Amino acid sequence: MAEEKERFYSRLACIPGIHPMPSIGDWILLRVEHPTELARKITRRVLPGLISVPRHVTGAVRVTVSDPKTNERLLRALREAVA
């Protein structure tokens, strides 16, 4: 899981408008513009529960690190949503 998290983190960092932050556990915090809107778009496109808006962190969403196939779907949806 640690390898997949590192790979996923580096792929997220390549998406303009998304700024991953070092995170502990099986999720990654991303600094983004319009977090609620972004989370809504992503939830419609991929499995519910992979992205959420943390209550006490302004301008961020939290994404769950999953299996490589699901992570690729999430990366694709994120790229399209912020484009």
Helices and strands as residue ranges (DSSP letters): H 2-13, E 19-21, E 27-31, H 35-45, E 51-52, E 60-64, H 68-82
